Amino acid sequence: MTASAAEPELSVVLVNHDGADCLPRALEALAAHTETDSVECIVVDSGSSDGSWLDVSAHWAEARPLRFEENIGFCAGCNRGAEESAGRLVAFVNYDGEVEAGWDAPLRELLADPTIALATGLVLDPDGRTIQAAGLDIAPSMAAYGRQDRLPRSAAPREPVEVPAASGTLMMVRRGDFLALGGFSESLFMYGEEADYSLRAAGRVVLAPGSAIRHEYGHAAGPRGSPLRRYLSSRNRLVNAARHLPAPTLAKSLLSSAAFDLATLVQSPSGPALRAALRGWRDGLAALPRERSARSGLERREAARRLVGFREALVQHRRIARA
């Protein structure tokens, strides 16, 4: 596809790290399945060592690389891509996923409504039969997790539905709004950035079930129990709780977060995982006083209303653990 103007309608941003085995398929799916011709693609390479950023235009003529020698993380990578882009709309698409036909049209249609700030699509297993996320829920611990995770695709909503948060695996925003809000919080590096941004955005977050991506879970993020994931998950839950929750809810969130980490470590005990979680708590607690100034009291009360209940979060945690 060829962009129809110097300033395209849509910019697609992928953050790549050593994606030689999956990035070509992601770009080829975008080339085949993007409906609008007014499009560009920016592949933000975050310190890859496999040369995967060198030939992106061979897989999609509209793709060009934006190279960084160091791994700058998902949040900064998305922000640098959005700053480099020229589209009125920006879509963030994971480099280890393959979009389905016409993925962009339902998201663009949603964002024609000025009350909608973020549009997101279904995130599916690679075979397209099982849901990984139909939008995100936010647990009392501030962990964000996929709505309807592990349910069959047939369980997905038939019509657009409002959700607490969008999945960064497939989401679209207005570029001007995203940049004005400061983009994703780069201090988070990765994990929890979608919940943070969704809670900061001035508008609704809506799932378009007609938009979908088939996602090879774990390639970009690493294994569920990796030390990096343990550390960032623990730290960023505390950071987001401090930013977004009023004091009484914050106290309950910290207890819930401790219980979440304890249950996870009991299921998969290891010394590195324990040390990573403890480092996350050390750094997250140290950041609490600074993060309390990020949001107003009214904004915190609104965020607290978007959390799911403890029981619902526990049921979902058990479902994910069994998968």
C-alpha positions, 0 to 999 in steps of 0.5 A, a space after each residue: 500500500 502507498 500513503 496517499 499524502 505527505 501526512 498520512 491518516 494513520 501511522 503504525 508504530 512497532 517497537 522491535 527487539 531482536 525480532 528476526 523470527 517474528 517481525 517480518 510476519 508482523 509487517 507482511 500481515 500489516 501490508 496485506 491487511 491494512 485497509 487504508 492506503 494513507 498509512 506509514 509504518 515506523 519500526 522503532 528498533 530498541 537495541 537489537 543485535 540480530 539485524 532485524 531492523 535492516 530490511 523492514 521495507 522489504 516486508 512492507 513498503 511503507 515501513 522504515 526503521 528508527 534505530 536506537 543502539 540501546 534497549 530503551 523499552 516499550 514505553 520510550 519506543 512507542 513515544 519516539 515512534 509517535 514523535 517521528 510519525 506524521 499521521 493524524 492517528 497512531 496505532 501501536 502494534 506488537 511486533 510478535 503479532 499478525 493483524 487480521 484483515 481490515 484491522 484498522 477500519 473499526 479502530 479508525 471508525 471509533 476514533 471519529 467519536 470525540 468522546 473516545 480516547 483509545 480504541 483497542 482490538 481483540 488480542 487472540 492466540 496464534 490460531 485465532 480461536 482463543 482470546 488473550 484480551 478483549 480489552 484489559 481489566 485493572 485488578 485492585 493490585 493495579 495489575 492489568 490483565 486480559 478480559 475474557 482471557 482463555 475464553 473462546 473467540 465466540 465469547 467476545 462481544 458482538 458490538 463495540 464495548 467500553 473497557 477499563 483499559 486498552 491493550 498495548 498489543 493493538 491500540 489506536 489513539 489520536 497522535 496529537 492527544 497522545 503527545 499532549 498527554 506525554 505518551 506512555 510513562 517512560 519510567 515504567 519501561 514496560 508493563 502497566 503502561 496501558 493501564 496508566 495511560 488509559 487512566 490518564 486519558 480524557 475520554 472513553 476506552 472502547 474495544 472494537 471486536 471487529 479488529 483483531 491481532 493474533 499474538 505469539 504471547 511471550 515473545 516480546 514480553 519474555 516468559 511469564 516468570 522471568 526475573 525482569 517481568 517479576 521486577 517490573 510487574 511488582 514495581 509498576 503496580 506500586 507506582 500506578 497505585 500511588 499515582 492513581 488511587 486515593 489513600 484508603 484504596 491505595 492501602 488495600 491495593 498494596 495488600 492486594 499486590 503483596 498477596 498477588 506476588 505471594 500467590 504467584 511465587 508459591 505457584 512458581 517458586 525460585 530464588 531469582 523470582 523472589 529476589 526480583 519481586 523484592 527489588 520491585 517492592 523496594 523500588 516501588 515503595 521508594 517511588 510512592 512519595 514522588 508519585 502521589 503528586 501525579 494526579 488530583 484527588 478527583 482523578 484518583 477517585 475516578 480511577 478507583 471506580 474503574 477497578 474490578 472487584 477482588 473476587 473477579 480478579 482472583 477468579 481471573 488470576 486462577 484461570 491464567 495460572 491454570 493456562 
